Amino acid sequence: MDNGSVAGMNGLIIGIAKLRGMKGTCLLGETSGYVVDAKASKAVLESLLSITGITVDMTSLEKKAQDTEKLIETIKQEAAGRALERQQPSMPSKPSNTGYIS
């Protein structure tokens, strides 16, 4: 890996296996971290199938991957909108009539 990180249980399992002298291969997919990412699952499965020469119908997974991409794009747009709102100075609100002279 040139950059990024392996986090959570995935990182723990790989680290412990190395410390115990175990040899193996781990296929991981890059995710946004916000949702269960079918696109990442599809990428990992494609790599595994390529290595093993096995063929699998991934029509259902492809549909879920497309849905995941749409969901992640929606999350990004909402986050960008909130960031823009925080950057814009808010106009002071008109003082309310409190019913007494101040």
N, CA, C and O atoms as CSV, one atom per row, in Angstrom:
chain,resi,resn,atom,element,x,y,z
A,1,MET,N,N,0.832,-1.181,0.000
A,1,MET,CA,C,0.000,0.000,0.000
A,1,MET,C,C,0.873,1.240,0.000
A,1,MET,O,O,1.810,1.351,0.790
A,2,ASP,N,N,0.568,2.154,-0.873
A,2,ASP,CA,C,1.306,3.417,-0.925
A,2,ASP,C,C,0.734,4.446,0.037
A,2,ASP,O,O,1.471,5.289,0.549
A,3,ASN,N,N,-0.571,4.390,0.289
A,3,ASN,CA,C,-1.191,5.336,1.216
A,3,ASN,C,C,-2.478,4.736,1.753
A,3,ASN,O,O,-2.872,3.639,1.355
A,4,GLY,N,N,-3.125,5.447,2.647
A,4,GLY,CA,C,-4.358,4.963,3.247
A,4,GLY,C,C,-4.071,4.151,4.493
A,4,GLY,O,O,-2.961,4.169,5.023
A,5,SER,N,N,-5.071,3.452,4.945
A,5,SER,CA,C,-4.886,2.646,6.147
A,5,SER,C,C,-5.841,1.465,6.133
A,5,SER,O,O,-6.872,1.481,5.461
A,6,VAL,N,N,-5.479,0.460,6.878
A,6,VAL,CA,C,-6.344,-0.692,7.099
A,6,VAL,C,C,-6.799,-0.566,8.540
A,6,VAL,O,O,-5.977,-0.532,9.455
A,7,ALA,N,N,-8.100,-0.497,8.743
A,7,ALA,CA,C,-8.609,-0.204,10.080
A,7,ALA,C,C,-9.501,-1.316,10.598
A,7,ALA,O,O,-9.931,-2.197,9.854
A,8,GLY,N,N,-9.764,-1.250,11.885
A,8,GLY,CA,C,-10.706,-2.165,12.507
A,8,GLY,C,C,-10.190,-3.590,12.558
A,8,GLY,O,O,-8.986,-3.836,12.637
A,9,MET,N,N,-11.130,-4.522,12.510
A,9,MET,CA,C,-10.795,-5.941,12.608
A,9,MET,C,C,-9.897,-6.383,11.459
A,9,MET,O,O,-9.030,-7.235,11.652
A,10,ASN,N,N,-10.088,-5.819,10.264
A,10,ASN,CA,C,-9.234,-6.193,9.130
A,10,ASN,C,C,-7.764,-5.935,9.440
A,10,ASN,O,O,-6.914,-6.791,9.196
A,11,GLY,N,N,-7.469,-4.772,9.969
A,11,GLY,CA,C,-6.095,-4.436,10.314
A,11,GLY,C,C,-5.563,-5.316,11.424
A,11,GLY,O,O,-4.399,-5.715,11.397
A,12,LEU,N,N,-6.392,-5.621,12.391
A,12,LEU,CA,C,-5.988,-6.452,13.524
A,12,LEU,C,C,-5.639,-7.873,13.081
A,12,LEU,O,O,-4.611,-8.419,13.484
A,13,ILE,N,N,-6.489,-8.462,12.258
A,13,ILE,CA,C,-6.241,-9.825,11.784
A,13,ILE,C,C,-4.958,-9.896,10.966
A,13,ILE,O,O,-4.156,-10.810,11.157
A,14,ILE,N,N,-4.755,-8.956,10.071
A,14,ILE,CA,C,-3.547,-8.949,9.237
A,14,ILE,C,C,-2.307,-8.765,10.108
A,14,ILE,O,O,-1.303,-9.452,9.921
A,15,GLY,N,N,-2.380,-7.842,11.052
A,15,GLY,CA,C,-1.239,-7.576,11.927
A,15,GLY,C,C,-0.873,-8.771,12.794
A,15,GLY,O,O,0.304,-9.107,12.923
A,16,ILE,N,N,-1.867,-9.412,13.385
A,16,ILE,CA,C,-1.610,-10.572,14.247
A,16,ILE,C,C,-1.077,-11.742,13.419
A,16,ILE,O,O,-0.168,-12.450,13.854
A,17,ALA,N,N,-1.637,-11.943,12.234
A,17,ALA,CA,C,-1.153,-13.034,11.375
A,17,ALA,C,C,0.323,-12.843,11.062
A,17,ALA,O,O,1.093,-13.802,11.108
A,18,LYS,N,N,0.722,-11.637,10.748
A,18,LYS,CA,C,2.127,-11.361,10.446
A,18,LYS,C,C,3.001,-11.626,11.674
A,18,LYS,O,O,4.061,-12.241,11.562
A,19,LEU,N,N,2.557,-11.164,12.839
A,19,LEU,CA,C,3.329,-11.380,14.069
A,19,LEU,C,C,3.505,-12.872,14.374
A,19,LEU,O,O,4.508,-13.273,14.963
A,20,ARG,N,N,2.538,-13.682,13.975
A,20,ARG,CA,C,2.597,-15.120,14.247
A,20,ARG,C,C,3.233,-15.903,13.097
A,20,ARG,O,O,3.204,-17.134,13.086
A,21,GLY,N,N,3.805,-15.183,12.131
A,21,GLY,CA,C,4.519,-15.827,11.041
A,21,GLY,C,C,3.625,-16.497,10.009
A,21,GLY,O,O,4.088,-17.349,9.250
A,22,MET,N,N,2.372,-16.129,9.971
A,22,MET,CA,C,1.451,-16.735,9.008
A,22,MET,C,C,1.606,-16.062,7.652
A,22,MET,O,O,1.766,-14.844,7.564
A,23,LYS,N,N,1.555,-16.863,6.607
A,23,LYS,CA,C,1.620,-16.337,5.250
A,23,LYS,C,C,0.231,-16.404,4.638
A,23,LYS,O,O,-0.539,-17.326,4.910
A,24,GLY,N,N,-0.070,-15.441,3.832
A,24,GLY,CA,C,-1.376,-15.436,3.194
A,24,GLY,C,C,-1.561,-14.189,2.363
A,24,GLY,O,O,-0.652,-13.372,2.219
A,25,THR,N,N,-2.725,-14.062,1.834
A,25,THR,CA,C,-3.085,-12.913,1.021
A,25,THR,C,C,-4.406,-12.359,1.530
A,25,THR,O,O,-5.300,-13.108,1.924
A,26,CYS,N,N,-4.513,-11.068,1.516
A,26,CYS,CA,C,-5.748,-10.423,1.953
A,26,CYS,C,C,-6.204,-9.477,0.851
A,26,CYS,O,O,-5.439,-8.620,0.409
A,27,LEU,N,N,-7.424,-9.627,0.415
A,27,LEU,CA,C,-8.000,-8.725,-0.576
A,27,LEU,C,C,-8.949,-7.782,0.141
A,27,LEU,O,O,-9.910,-8.218,0.774
A,28,LEU,N,N,-8.678,-6.503,0.040
A,28,LEU,CA,C,-9.514,-5.493,0.685
A,28,LEU,C,C,-10.044,-4.528,-0.366
A,28,LEU,O,O,-9.388,-4.283,-1.378
A,29,GLY,N,N,-11.212,-3.989,-0.128
A,29,GLY,CA,C,-11.795,-3.007,-1.033
A,29,GLY,C,C,-11.843,-1.644,-0.372
A,29,GLY,O,O,-12.073,-1.525,0.832
A,30,GLU,N,N,-11.623,-0.627,-1.175
A,30,GLU,CA,C,-11.667,0.746,-0.664
A,30,GLU,C,C,-13.116,1.193,-0.537
A,30,GLU,O,O,-13.898,1.070,-1.480
A,31,THR,N,N,-13.466,1.709,0.627
A,31,THR,CA,C,-14.828,2.172,0.873
A,31,THR,C,C,-14.808,3.604,1.396
A,31,THR,O,O,-13.772,4.124,1.809
A,32,SER,N,N,-15.974,4.217,1.365
A,32,SER,CA,C,-16.102,5.561,1.924
A,32,SER,C,C,-16.105,5.503,3.445
A,32,SER,O,O,-15.744,6.469,4.116
A,33,GLY,N,N,-16.512,4.370,3.974
A,33,GLY,CA,C,-16.623,4.222,5.416
A,33,GLY,C,C,-17.976,4.618,5.958
A,33,GLY,O,O,-18.231,4.467,7.152
A,34,TYR,N,N,-18.851,5.124,5.101
A,34,TYR,CA,C,-20.165,5.586,5.553
A,34,TYR,C,C,-21.252,4.531,5.415
A,34,TYR,O,O,-22.197,4.499,6.203
A,35,VAL,N,N,-21.118,3.670,4.415
A,35,VAL,CA,C,-22.171,2.691,4.127
A,35,VAL,C,C,-21.542,1.342,3.781
A,35,VAL,O,O,-20.356,1.266,3.462
A,36,VAL,N,N,-22.344,0.282,3.846
A,36,VAL,CA,C,-21.896,-1.013,3.341
A,36,VAL,C,C,-21.735,-0.819,1.836
A,36,VAL,O,O,-22.691,-0.475,1.141
A,37,ASP,N,N,-20.530,-1.041,1.344
A,37,ASP,CA,C,-20.185,-0.627,-0.011
A,37,ASP,C,C,-20.147,-1.812,-0.977
A,37,ASP,O,O,-19.155,-2.536,-1.050
A,38,ALA,N,N,-21.240,-1.997,-1.713
A,38,ALA,CA,C,-21.320,-3.088,-2.681
A,38,ALA,C,C,-20.329,-2.901,-3.820
A,38,ALA,O,O,-19.889,-3.881,-4.422
A,39,LYS,N,N,-19.974,-1.660,-4.123
A,39,LYS,CA,C,-18.992,-1.402,-5.184
A,39,LYS,C,C,-17.629,-1.970,-4.770
A,39,LYS,O,O,-16.943,-2.585,-5.586
A,40,ALA,N,N,-17.241,-1.771,-3.531
A,40,ALA,CA,C,-15.983,-2.320,-3.037
A,40,ALA,C,C,-16.039,-3.841,-3.006
A,40,ALA,O,O,-15.062,-4.510,-3.344
A,41,SER,N,N,-17.179,-4.383,-2.602
A,41,SER,CA,C,-17.350,-5.839,-2.577
A,41,SER,C,C,-17.202,-6.413,-3.978
A,41,SER,O,O,-16.569,-7.452,-4.164
A,42,LYS,N,N,-17.781,-5.740,-4.958
A,42,LYS,CA,C,-17.707,-6.183,-6.354
A,42,LYS,C,C,-16.254,-6.165,-6.830
A,42,LYS,O,O,-15.815,-7.099,-7.501
A,43,ALA,N,N,-15.512,-5.124,-6.495
A,43,ALA,CA,C,-14.116,-5.019,-6.920
A,43,ALA,C,C,-13.274,-6.150,-6.321
A,43,ALA,O,O,-12.439,-6.739,-7.008
A,44,VAL,N,N,-13.496,-6.443,-5.052
A,44,VAL,CA,C,-12.754,-7.531,-4.401
A,44,VAL,C,C,-13.127,-8.873,-5.030
A,44,VAL,O,O,-12.255,-9.693,-5.314
A,45,LEU,N,N,-14.417,-9.091,-5.244
A,45,LEU,CA,C,-14.866,-10.351,-5.836
A,45,LEU,C,C,-14.319,-10.522,-7.249
A,45,LEU,O,O,-13.922,-11.625,-7.624
A,46,GLU,N,N,-14.291,-9.446,-8.040
A,46,GLU,CA,C,-13.728,-9.518,-9.394
A,46,GLU,C,C,-12.254,-9.919,-9.347
A,46,GLU,O,O,-11.799,-10.717,-10.167
A,47,SER,N,N,-11.518,-9.371,-8.399
A,47,SER,CA,C,-10.101,-9.729,-8.252
A,47,SER,C,C,-9.949,-11.203,-7.883
A,47,SER,O,O,-9.113,-11.909,-8.447
A,48,LEU,N,N,-10.756,-11.655,-6.943
A,48,LEU,CA,C,-10.697,-13.050,-6.514
A,48,LEU,C,C,-11.058,-13.995,-7.659
A,48,LEU,O,O,-10.403,-15.020,-7.853
A,49,LEU,N,N,-12.094,-13.652,-8.411
A,49,LEU,CA,C,-12.508,-14.488,-9.535
A,49,LEU,C,C,-11.428,-14.539,-10.615
A,49,LEU,O,O,-11.204,-15.577,-11.237
A,50,SER,N,N,-10.774,-13.414,-10.825
A,50,SER,CA,C,-9.680,-13.362,-11.795
A,50,SER,C,C,-8.530,-14.275,-11.377
A,50,SER,O,O,-7.943,-14.964,-12.212
A,51,ILE,N,N,-8.216,-14.279,-10.103
A,51,ILE,CA,C,-7.129,-15.111,-9.579
A,51,ILE,C,C,-7.480,-16.594,-9.678
A,51,ILE,O,O,-6.639,-17.414,-10.045
A,52,THR,N,N,-8.723,-16.928,-9.351
A,52,THR,CA,C,-9.117,-18.335,-9.285
A,52,THR,C,C,-9.646,-18.893,-10.602
A,52,THR,O,O,-9.701,-20.109,-10.785
A,53,GLY,N,N,-10.032,-18.015,-11.513
A,53,GLY,CA,C,-10.592,-18.469,-12.790
A,53,GLY,C,C,-12.033,-18.928,-12.697
A,53,GLY,O,O,-12.544,-19.559,-13.621
A,54,ILE,N,N,-12.693,-18.619,-11.594
A,54,ILE,CA,C,-14.101,-18.999,-11.391
A,54,ILE,C,C,-14.996,-17.934,-12.015
A,54,ILE,O,O,-14.640,-16.756,-12.052
A,55,THR,N,N,-16.155,-18.355,-12.503
A,55,THR,CA,C,-17.136,-17.435,-13.079
A,55,THR,C,C,-18.361,-17.387,-12.174
A,55,THR,O,O,-18.858,-18.421,-11.729
A,56,VAL,N,N,-18.841,-16.176,-11.907
A,56,VAL,CA,C,-20.015,-15.983,-11.050
A,56,VAL,C,C,-20.895,-14.911,-11.689
A,56,VAL,O,O,-20.386,-13.916,-12.204
A,57,ASP,N,N,-22.208,-15.109,-11.657
A,57,ASP,CA,C,-23.145,-14.095,-12.140
A,57,ASP,C,C,-23.217,-12.983,-11.097
A,57,ASP,O,O,-23.651,-13.211,-9.968
A,58,MET,N,N,-22.795,-11.790,-11.476
A,58,MET,CA,C,-22.772,-10.676,-10.528
A,58,MET,C,C,-23.811,-9.611,-10.859
A,58,MET,O,O,-23.656,-8.451,-10.478
A,59,THR,N,N,-24.867,-10.000,-11.566
A,59,THR,CA,C,-25.910,-9.049,-11.947
A,59,THR,C,C,-26.506,-8.356,-10.729
A,59,THR,O,O,-26.645,-7.133,-10.719
A,60,SER,N,N,-26.853,-9.111,-9.722
A,60,SER,CA,C,-27.454,-8.548,-8.510
A,60,SER,C,C,-26.465,-7.631,-7.785
A,60,SER,O,O,-26.836,-6.557,-7.311
A,61,LEU,N,N,-25.212,-8.061,-7.703
A,61,LEU,CA,C,-24.195,-7.251,-7.030
A,61,LEU,C,C,-23.928,-5.956,-7.797
A,61,LEU,O,O,-23.693,-4.911,-7.191
A,62,GLU,N,N,-23.964,-6.025,-9.126
A,62,GLU,CA,C,-23.775,-4.825,-9.954
A,62,GLU,C,C,-24.868,-3.797,-9.654
A,62,GLU,O,O,-24.581,-2.606,-9.534
A,63,LYS,N,N,-26.113,-4.249,-9.534
A,63,LYS,CA,C,-27.232,-3.341,-9.214
A,63,LYS,C,C,-27.013,-2.701,-7.846
A,63,LYS,O,O,-27.213,-1.498,-7.680
A,64,LYS,N,N,-26.601,-3.509,-6.863
A,64,LYS,CA,C,-26.341,-2.965,-5.534
A,64,LYS,C,C,-25.170,-1.991,-5.564
A,64,LYS,O,O,-25.181,-0.996,-4.839
A,65,ALA,N,N,-24.166,-2.259,-6.383
A,65,ALA,CA,C,-23.017,-1.364,-6.503
A,65,ALA,C,C,-23.452,-0.011,-7.071
A,65,ALA,O,O,-22.991,1.035,-6.615
A,66,GLN,N,N,-24.334,-0.037,-8.060
A,66,GLN,CA,C,-24.856,1.215,-8.628
A,66,GLN,C,C,-25.655,1.983,-7.579
A,66,GLN,O,O,-25.537,3.204,-7.475
A,67,ASP,N,N,-26.468,1.268,-6.802
A,67,ASP,CA,C,-27.242,1.911,-5.732
A,67,ASP,C,C,-26.314,2.527,-4.684
A,67,ASP,O,O,-26.579,3.615,-4.174
A,68,THR,N,N,-25.228,1.822,-4.370
A,68,THR,CA,C,-24.254,2.329,-3.406
A,68,THR,C,C,-23.632,3.624,-3.918
A,68,THR,O,O,-23.499,4.591,-3.167
A,69,GLU,N,N,-23.248,3.643,-5.204
A,69,GLU,CA,C,-22.649,4.858,-5.772
A,69,GLU,C,C,-23.607,6.041,-5.662
A,69,GLU,O,O,-23.189,7.149,-5.324
A,70,LYS,N,N,-24.886,5.810,-5.944
A,70,LYS,CA,C,-25.879,6.886,-5.842
A,70,LYS,C,C,-26.002,7.378,-4.397
A,70,LYS,O,O,-26.069,8.581,-4.146
A,71,LEU,N,N,-26.030,6.439,-3.458
A,71,LEU,CA,C,-26.151,6.797,-2.046
A,71,LEU,C,C,-24.942,7.611,-1.584
A,71,LEU,O,O,-25.103,8.620,-0.897
A,72,ILE,N,N,-23.747,7.188,-1.951
A,72,ILE,CA,C,-22.532,7.899,-1.557
A,72,ILE,C,C,-22.517,9.295,-2.179
A,72,ILE,O,O,-22.112,10.256,-1.526
A,73,GLU,N,N,-22.952,9.414,-3.424
A,73,GLU,CA,C,-23.008,10.728,-4.069
A,73,GLU,C,C,-23.984,11.650,-3.345
A,73,GLU,O,O,-23.706,12.837,-3.175
A,74,THR,N,N,-25.123,11.111,-2.920
A,74,THR,CA,C,-26.099,11.897,-2.160
A,74,THR,C,C,-25.503,12.366,-0.837
A,74,THR,O,O,-25.686,13.520,-0.448
A,75,ILE,N,N,-24.798,11.487,-0.149
A,75,ILE,CA,C,-24.158,11.842,1.123
A,75,ILE,C,C,-23.127,12.947,0.897
A,75,ILE,O,O,-23.053,13.895,1.679
A,76,LYS,N,N,-22.328,12.830,-0.170
A,76,LYS,CA,C,-21.316,13.855,-0.470
A,76,LYS,C,C,-21.968,15.206,-0.746
A,76,LYS,O,O,-21.499,16.239,-0.269
A,77,GLN,N,N,-23.054,15.193,-1.521
A,77,GLN,CA,C,-23.735,16.452,-1.838
A,77,GLN,C,C,-24.323,17.102,-0.593
A,77,GLN,O,O,-24.246,18.320,-0.426
A,78,GLU,N,N,-24.911,16.289,0.279
A,78,GLU,CA,C,-25.470,16.829,1.521
A,78,GLU,C,C,-24.370,17.402,2.414
A,78,GLU,O,O,-24.552,18.455,3.026
A,79,ALA,N,N,-23.235,16.717,2.490
A,79,ALA,CA,C,-22.117,17.201,3.297
A,79,ALA,C,C,-21.566,18.501,2.723
A,79,ALA,O,O,-21.232,19.419,3.473
A,80,ALA,N,N,-21.469,18.585,1.401
A,80,ALA,CA,C,-20.977,19.810,0.762
A,80,ALA,C,C,-21.935,20.968,1.021
A,80,ALA,O,O,-21.501,22.098,1.244
A,81,GLY,N,N,-23.237,20.687,0.991
A,81,GLY,CA,C,-24.238,21.721,1.268
A,81,GLY,C,C,-24.130,22.231,2.692
A,81,GLY,O,O,-24.236,23.434,2.933
A,82,ARG,N,N,-23.918,21.317,3.647
A,82,ARG,CA,C,-23.763,21.735,5.046
A,82,ARG,C,C,-22.487,22.543,5.232
A,82,ARG,O,O,-22.473,23.510,5.994
A,83,ALA,N,N,-21.420,22.162,4.548
A,83,ALA,CA,C,-20.159,22.898,4.657
A,83,ALA,C,C,-20.327,24.307,4.097
A,83,ALA,O,O,-19.804,25.267,4.664
A,84,LEU,N,N,-21.052,24.436,2.990
A,84,LEU,CA,C,-21.292,25.739,2.387
A,84,LEU,C,C,-22.122,26.617,3.320
A,84,LEU,O,O,-21.854,27.812,3.453
A,85,GLU,N,N,-23.127,26.030,3.963
A,85,GLU,CA,C,-23.953,26.781,4.909
A,85,GLU,C,C,-23.117,27.322,6.069
A,85,GLU,O,O,-23.336,28.443,6.529
A,86,ARG,N,N,-22.152,26.514,6.541
A,86,ARG,CA,C,-21.301,26.953,7.655
A,86,ARG,C,C,-20.358,28.073,7.237
A,86,ARG,O,O,-19.966,28.895,8.065
A,87,GLN,N,N,-19.988,28.113,5.949
A,87,GLN,CA,C,-19.052,29.132,5.477
A,87,GLN,C,C,-19.723,30.481,5.274
A,87,GLN,O,O,-19.072,31.518,5.402
A,88,GLN,N,N,-21.013,30.484,4.959
A,88,GLN,CA,C,-21.717,31.726,4.699
A,88,GLN,C,C,-22.054,32.414,6.016
A,88,GLN,O,O,-22.613,31.794,6.920
A,89,PRO,N,N,-21.711,33.709,6.122
A,89,PRO,CA,C,-22.052,34.411,7.367
A,89,PRO,C,C,-23.564,34.532,7.491
A,89,PRO,O,O,-24.257,34.844,6.523
A,90,SER,N,N,-24.051,34.289,8.666
A,90,SER,CA,C,-25.494,34.385,8.876
A,90,SER,C,C,-25.867,35.834,9.157
A,90,SER,O,O,-25.124,36.566,9.810
A,91,MET,N,N,-27.005,36.225,8.663
A,91,MET,CA,C,-27.509,37.581,8.876
A,91,MET,C,C,-28.089,37.662,10.284
A,91,MET,O,O,-28.809,36.761,10.713
A,92,PRO,N,N,-27.776,38.741,11.003
A,92,PRO,CA,C,-28.370,38.848,12.339
A,92,PRO,C,C,-29.885,38.928,12.219
A,92,PRO,O,O,-30.413,39.613,11.343
A,93,SER,N,N,-30.552,38.249,13.074
A,93,SER,CA,C,-32.015,38.245,13.019
A,93,SER,C,C,-32.544,39.548,13.621
A,93,SER,O,O,-31.904,40.174,14.466
A,94,LYS,N,N,-33.710,39.923,13.164
A,94,LYS,CA,C,-34.358,41.120,13.671
A,94,LYS,C,C,-34.762,40.877,15.126
A,94,LYS,O,O,-35.352,39.846,15.450
A,95,PRO,N,N,-34.439,41.840,16.003
A,95,PRO,CA,C,-34.799,41.615,17.414
A,95,PRO,C,C,-36.301,41.439,17.545
A,95,PRO,O,O,-37.084,42.126,16.891
A,96,SER,N,N,-36.678,40.525,18.386
A,96,SER,CA,C,-38.109,40.282,18.598
A,96,SER,C,C,-38.665,41.343,19.552
A,96,SER,O,O,-37.932,41.903,20.368
A,97,ASN,N,N,-39.933,41.603,19.441
A,97,ASN,CA,C,-40.604,42.538,20.326
A,97,ASN,C,C,-40.819,41.823,21.658
A,97,ASN,O,O,-41.648,40.920,21.769
A,98,THR,N,N,-40.069,42.237,22.648
A,98,THR,CA,C,-40.137,41.552,23.949
A,98,THR,C,C,-41.248,42.087,24.819
A,98,THR,O,O,-41.560,41.507,25.859
A,99,GLY,N,N,-41.851,43.191,24.406
A,99,GLY,CA,C,-42.967,43.716,25.183
A,99,GLY,C,C,-42.530,44.713,26.265
A,99,GLY,O,O,-43.365,45.180,27.040
A,100,TYR,N,N,-41.278,45.032,26.325
A,100,TYR,CA,C,-40.822,46.032,27.285
A,100,TYR,C,C,-39.765,46.901,26.621
A,100,TYR,O,O,-39.181,46.527,25.603
A,101,ILE,N,N,-39.530,48.057,27.209
A,101,ILE,CA,C,-38.562,48.990,26.648
A,101,ILE,C,C,-37.183,48.606,27.158
A,101,ILE,O,O,-36.985,48.375,28.351
A,102,SER,N,N,-36.243,48.543,26.242
A,102,SER,CA,C,-34.887,48.213,26.682
A,102,SER,C,C,-33.948,49.327,26.364
A,102,SER,O,O,-32.757,49.234,26.659
